[in-house]
Amino acid sequence: MLAIWIVFAVSGCDSLLDVTNPNNVVGEDLLDPTAATAVANGALYTVQEGYGYMLAPYSTVSDELHWIGSRDAWFELELGTPGNPANEFVDGAFPFFAQGRWMADEAIKILVQHQTDGVLADETDLARAYLFAAMSYVNIADWMDDFAFSDRRESGPPIGDDNMGGLYTTAIGYLGSGLGIVGGSGSDLERSMLAMRARARHAGAVWNMIGPSGASFPVANPLVSDAAAVADATAALSVDNSDWDFVFDYGASTVWDDAGWQVNARLELRFSDDYIVAASDDNTRDLTAPDRGVRLQDPIDAVGDPRLDVIMTAFEGGERYADLTILSAREMHLILAEDALANGNVTGANSFEQWINSVRAFGGMTPWVSGGAGMPAAQDLLIHERRVNLFLQGRRLNDMYRFGIQSSMWEASSSAVTNPGSFLPITKIELDANCHLNPDFEC
């Protein structure tokens, strides 16, 4: 695990290469204060790679991706059965996902020590590590039923499904620490940290509806109203109110995107039939079909939603190194729109109408008018706007559960149908090695 981190880290800091033989870089070099930027970059790259690996199975359980290849473990996920710890693609993704979490936490530990010792040259490296760790914790809580915080060969006990919500609290704490460093700077980093904290608070509220054991379905009130999330989203937009996004940049010189590879190169997966018209060979969307093969229609303009075409075109063009959006201004507007709707503030200043139309304006779409002829219901429009603007960003399955939406591919007997709120499990690779989970080992 440490060797993998070194490979990622050296790509971001020349000082690590100032050795007689670059192949002799060892773990102790990462404790050198001059390697601080490389340590932060190592956290970024491992979190990024784990994200790409785990996004593919998560999105296949949702209605976003459809299995078209030869490996039927994808089909198992598509049917709404995410809980098999031996599923080869979830099990294959887990080590990368877990490494990202460990390395982000390790980066924080190293850089905090440098800060304490007064040898951290640039504290924004520590702030970045806090951001990347928060991203990892939120994704774990969003996508997993349980998690074990193992430390290299030292097994960690599973925290239990009812304790997964606490990971949002950890992420929020990390972001608070990072904002203590960059707050008030007006930088992209401050903007991203505020946005990530808004996202963590919103996602934590969603988890409280669908995540704990014994959660009630259908969810009585699926709309999130969270004053702290609103404050953070507002603050992020006050730093930058353009149509910005925070993107994980994959490439041959950075890290692998397994989601891009599975969809664009290996062709095990493609965008699902709810979203596209497939070409005759069933492998890709049919760009010659109306609206460039986008099937999912905007409920106001009654065309295949062109914002999906923009997202899909960029993803397809990235091939096996397709970039993935993690945060965006659009999500901040959607958080504000949802809070306004939850509080019955439909029209006027800071209303649902204002915020939802600001999202639609980014894509050149016709504004929504409350009570207007042919206009969709406000909650239905919110669901659509989240579905389109957050496509392939790891939000959809959670939204499906809270809004009572089922994929047409889910079997009636699947856990997604019979036990809503089911997510991905601790997988076989950890179960076999962890003494808290494997009775053959003593801790």
N, C-alpha and C positions, 0 to 999 in steps of 0.2 A: 504494500500500500504506500509506504514512504517512497519507494523507488518511483512509483507512478507519479506521485506528487512532484518529485524532483524533475521528472521529464517535463511536466507542465510548467513548473515554476521557472525553469531556466530560460524558457522562451520569452520571459518578460523582464529579464534583468541581466545586463551584461556582466555585472560584478561577479555573478556566480561562475562565469566562465573564465575568470582570471586565475586559472590554476594551470599547473604544468600540463596536466592531461585532463581535458574536460570530462572524460569518462570516469574520473576518480572523484567526482562530486559526491559527498556523503551527507547523511542526515544532519551532522553537526554544522555543515555550512549554512543550513537554513536558520540556525540560531544566531548567525552573524547579523548584527544590526544593519549592515549594508545590503542585506538580502531582503529587507522588509517589503519592498515592492514586489519582488518575486514571490514572496510568501502569500501576499494578497492575491497576486495573479494565479498562483496555484490553487487557492480556494475558489476563485472564479471558474477556472477551467474544469475542475472536478465537479463542482455543483452544476455547471453547464452541461457536461457530458451525462451525468446522472439524470438530469432533467430530460434530455432528448431520449434516453433509453426508456424511462418510465412513462413518458407522455404517450408513447405508441400504444401500450396495452390499456392505459387509462382511457384514451380516446376511442379505442375499439370497443370497450364496454359501453361507452356512450353511443349516441347515434351519429357521431361525426365520421368515423372510419368504418369501412366495410372490407371484410376478408375476401380476397380473390385468388390467393396463391395456393400453395401445396401443403402448408404446415397447419394441421387442424387445431393446434393449441390456440391460434388466433380465433378460430371458429368458436371454441369454447368460451372465449371472452365475449365475442359478439353476441352469443346467445344469452348473455346476462349472468354469467357465472364467473365472477372474478376471484372467488375464494380458494381456488386450488393452489396450495403452496408449491406443487410440483409442476405447475404450468411452465413450460420451458422458456417462454418469453418474459414472464414476470420474474421467474427465478434468474434468468440471465441478466435482467436489468437491475436486480436488487443490489449486487455488489457495487456497481457504479453509483447508484443512488445513495447507498450507505457510505461509500468513500467520500462523496461530496460533503455529506453532513460532517463526517469526522474531520476532514481536512479544513473545513471552514471553522469549526470549533478550535482546532489545533492552531490555526492562523491567529485567531483571537488570543489564545493563551500566549503564544510567542510574542505577539505585538504588544499586548498589555504589559508583559514583562519588560520589553524594551521601553515602553512609556514610563513605567515605574522607575526604571533605572536611569531615565533621562537621556536615552540614546536613540530614541525614535526620531529620525530626521524629519519625517513627513507624517503627521498624524492622520492625514486623509487615507493612508494605507490601512490604518486600523478601522477607520470609518467604513471603508470599502469592505473589509472583512466582516464587519457587523452586518452590512447589507446583504452580502452573499449568504451568510449563515441564516439570516432571517428568511431569505427566499427558500432555502433548503427546509427549514422548519415548517414553514407554511405549506410547502408542497407535500411534505410527509403527512401533516395533519389532514390535508385535503384529500389525499389519494390512498392512504393506508388505513387498515382497520386496527393495526397495532404496530409497535416498533420496539426494537431492542437497541439501546445505545451502547454497543460494544466498542471497546478501545483496542484496536489491533487484535492481539490474541487473548485479551481479557474480555470474557463474555459479560455482557450486560443483561439484566433481567428484562423481560418485556414489561412495558409500562402499563399495559392493559387498555382495552378499547375505550373505557370511560375516562381515561386520563389523557387521551390524545388532544383534547381541547386545550390542555395546558401548554401545548407547543406553540399555540398562537400567542399566549402570554409571554413565553420565552422570546419569540420573535419580536414582539412589541418592545420588550425590555432591551434587546439588542439594538433596535432602531433608535430608541431613546438615547442609548449610550453614543451611538454614531452621530445623532443630531446634536448631542452635546459638544461634538467636535466641529461640525460643519454648519450648525444652525446659524441662520442669518447671513450666510455667505452669498446667497442668490445663485449658487452653482447648480449644475446639472445633478451633482451628487446629492445636494440637499433636496432638490425636487424629487429625485428618485426615492430617497429615504422616506420623505413625507408620503409619497404615493404608495410605497410598499407598506407603510404603517396603516394607511387607510385601507389598503387591500387586506392586511392581516386582521384588522378589526372587523371588516365586513365579512370575511371568510369565517372568522371565529363565530360570528352571530349565525351564519348559515349552519356551521357545524353544530351549534347548540340546538338547532331544529332537527337535524337529521342524523347526528353522529352518535349520541349516547345510547347505550343499550336501553331498550324500552321507549325509545322515541316514538311518538304517535304519528301515524300516517292515516289519511292525508294530513299534511301540516295545516293547522287551523289558520294561521296567519303567516304566509311564506315571505312577506316583505320585511326587509331589514331597515330598522331605524336605529341609528347609532350616532349620537352626537359627536363622539370623539372621532369616528370615521369621517363624518362630515367636516369637522374642523381640519383634519389632516388633508382631505381631498381639496378643500378650499385653499389651504395653505400651499399645496403643491401647484395648484393652478395659478395662484398669485405669483409664484416664482416663474412659471412659464405657462401661458395660456394658449400656446400654439397646439397644433395637432401632432404632439411628440409621442415617441414610444421608446421604451428601453428594450433592446434586442440582444439576445444571445447570438453572437456571430460565430458560426461554424465554418470550418475550412481545413484544407490540408495542412496549414501551418498552425492551426489552433486545435480543435477537437472534433470528434466524430458526432454526427447527429443521426442516431439510429432511426428516429421517426422519418427523417427525410429519405434515408436509405430504403426503409421498408415500403414507403409509398412511391418514391420516384425511381428507384433503381432496381431493387429486388422485385417489386410489384407483388408483394404479399398482401398489401393493403391499398385501398384507394379511398377517395372521398365517397361517402355513402350516397345511396340513391335518393335520400331525403334532400340532398344538397345539390346533386348534379345529374345530368343526363350522361350516361356512360357511352363511350364509343362502341362500335359494333364488336370489337375484340374484347370489350368489358374491362380493359386495363386502365383506361384513362377517361377523363371527361371529353365529351364530343364538342370541340371548339367550333364546329360548323353548325351546331344546333342553335336555336334561338337563344339570345342572351349569353352566347359563348358557353352554352351547356350548363348554366346555372339554373337549377330547377327551383330552388327555394325562392319564393317570390316575396318582394317587399309588400306588406299589407296595405300600403297607401298607393304606391306607384304602380303596383300590379305588374312588375317585371321581375325577371330573375335578378336578385339583389346584386347590383354592380359592385358593392363593397366586398362581397364574397369573391367576385372575379378578381379584384385587386389582390386580396390575400392569397387566393389559390395560385394566381399567376406568379407571384413572388416566390411562393413555396415551391411550385413546380420548377421554376427557373433556377432555384438553388440546388436542384438535383439531390445528391446524397449529402450535401452540406447546406441544406436549406436552413435559413435563419429562423429563429422562433422568438415571437414577441412575449415579453414577460410582464411588462407594465405599460400603460398608455394613458394619455390625457383622456381618451374616450372612456376608459374605465372609471376615471375620476368623475366625469360627467354622469355616468350611469349610476354610480353610488349616490350622487346628489339627487338625481332624478328619483331613484327608488326611495330614498329617505323622505323626499317631499310627498310622494304618492302614499307612503305608509302613514303619513301624518295628515292626509286629506288636503294637502296644498296642491291643487291641480292646476290652477291658473294664477297669473300674477307674478310678482317678483319672487325669484328663487323657487319657482314652482316646478312641478313635474313637466309641464308644458315647456317652460324655458329650457330646462336642462336636457330633456329628450330631444328637443329641436336643435340644440347646440351640437349634439352628437350627429343628428341627421345632416346638419349643415356641413359638417366635415366631409361627408360623402356626397354632397350635392343633391340630397333627397328632399322631396316635398315636405314641408312642415306639417306636424300634427296639430289639429284644432280640436279642442275639447268640445264634444257635442256636435261636431261637424258631420255633414252627410257622408256616409260611407266610411267614416273613421273607425278604426279598431278601438276596442276597449283599452284603457290605459295600461292595465296589467299585461294584456296580451301584447301590446306594443313593447313594453319593457322586456318581456321574455324574448321577443324577436330581436330587439336591439342588442341584448346581451348575446344572443345566439350568433349573430352576424359579426359584431365588432370584437367578440372575444373568441372567435373560432380558432381551434387548435391552440388554446392557451390554458387548457387544463381546468376549465370552469364548468363545462357542460354537464357532466354527470351529476355534480352537486346540485346544479339548477334543475335538472330533470327530477331528482328526488324531491326537492322542496316544492316544486310546482306541480307534482303529480303527473309527469310526462313519462311515457314508456316508449322505448324503441320498438319499431315494428319487428325487429329481429329477436327480441327477448322471448324466450320460451315461457309459457305460463307457470312452469314449475321452477323457474330459475330463481336464484336468491335475489336478483335485482327486482323481481316482481313480488316474491313471497316475503322478502325481508329487505324492504327499501332501506337505503343507507349502507348497503354492503359495498365494501371497497376492497382493495388489494391486501393480501395477507403478508405476514412475515413468511419468507419462502424457504424452500428446502435447504438451500445452501447455508442459511443461518440456523435453521432447525437442527441440521446435522452437526454443526460445529459448536453450538452454544450450549454450555453445560446447564443453563437454566431451562433449556427447552429439550435437551436430549438426555434421557435418563441413563444412558450408557456412560456419561461423563460426570465426574465430581467437580464441583467448583472449589 
